[in-house]
Amino acid sequence: MAGGTETAAPGYEQARDELIEVVRRLEAGGTTLEESLALWERGEELAKVCRHWLEGARARLDASLAAGRGEEDGEGDGAE
């Protein structure tokens, strides 16, 4: 059952680290056009994964902040 890891999306840190390596390889040059295109395509995929993770984190943070404001508004109306 080791084949399942290839279809699973990497975590944010793994995708970010691989994206950094892809960019380094592209900037270093010395690759064929075909290799460069493959690296570029992989970089695009990894950027989408990172963007997905960051958007999810932002949504969770926004929801948490909204819930916190809701609690403050609800509890702040009663005078003690």
C-alpha positions as CSV (number, residue, x, y, z in Angstrom):
1,M,0.0,0.0,0.0
2,A,3.0,2.3,-0.4
3,G,1.7,3.6,-3.8
4,G,-0.9,5.9,-2.1
5,T,1.6,8.6,-1.3
6,E,2.1,9.6,-4.9
7,T,-1.5,10.8,-5.3
8,A,-1.7,12.6,-2.0
9,A,-1.0,16.3,-2.0
10,P,2.1,17.2,-0.1
11,G,1.9,19.3,3.1
12,Y,2.6,23.0,2.9
13,E,6.2,22.8,4.1
14,Q,7.0,19.9,1.8
15,A,5.5,21.7,-1.2
16,R,7.3,24.9,-0.3
17,D,10.7,23.2,0.1
18,E,10.3,21.4,-3.2
19,L,9.2,24.6,-5.0
20,I,12.3,26.4,-3.7
21,E,14.4,23.6,-5.1
22,V,12.6,23.8,-8.5
23,V,13.2,27.5,-8.6
24,R,16.9,27.0,-7.8
25,R,17.3,24.5,-10.6
26,L,15.5,26.7,-13.1
27,E,17.7,29.7,-12.1
28,A,20.9,27.7,-12.3
29,G,20.2,26.7,-15.9
30,G,22.0,23.9,-17.6
31,T,18.8,21.9,-18.2
32,T,17.3,21.1,-21.5
33,L,14.2,22.8,-22.8
34,E,12.1,19.7,-22.0
35,E,13.6,19.5,-18.4
36,S,12.9,23.2,-17.9
37,L,9.3,22.8,-19.0
38,A,8.8,19.9,-16.7
39,L,10.3,21.8,-13.8
40,W,8.1,24.8,-14.6
41,E,5.0,22.6,-14.7
42,R,6.0,21.0,-11.4
43,G,6.6,24.5,-9.9
44,E,3.1,25.6,-11.0
45,E,1.6,22.5,-9.3
46,L,3.5,23.1,-6.1
47,A,2.5,26.8,-6.1
48,K,-1.1,25.8,-6.3
49,V,-0.7,23.4,-3.4
50,C,1.0,26.2,-1.3
51,R,-1.8,28.6,-2.2
52,H,-4.5,26.1,-1.2
53,W,-2.8,25.6,2.2
54,L,-2.5,29.3,2.8
55,E,-6.1,30.1,1.7
56,G,-7.3,27.3,4.1
57,A,-5.2,28.8,6.9
58,R,-6.5,32.3,6.2
59,A,-10.1,31.0,6.2
60,R,-9.6,29.3,9.6
61,L,-8.0,32.4,11.0
62,D,-10.8,34.6,9.7
63,A,-13.4,32.2,11.2
64,S,-11.6,32.2,14.5
65,L,-11.4,36.0,14.6
66,A,-15.0,36.3,13.7
67,A,-16.0,33.8,16.4
68,G,-14.0,35.8,18.9
69,R,-15.6,39.0,17.9
70,G,-19.0,37.4,18.2
71,E,-18.3,36.2,21.7
72,E,-17.1,39.7,22.7
73,D,-20.2,41.3,21.3
74,G,-22.5,38.8,23.0
75,E,-20.9,39.0,26.4
76,G,-20.2,42.7,26.3
77,D,-23.9,43.7,26.2
78,G,-24.7,42.5,29.8
79,A,-23.7,45.0,32.5
80,E,-22.0,43.5,35.5
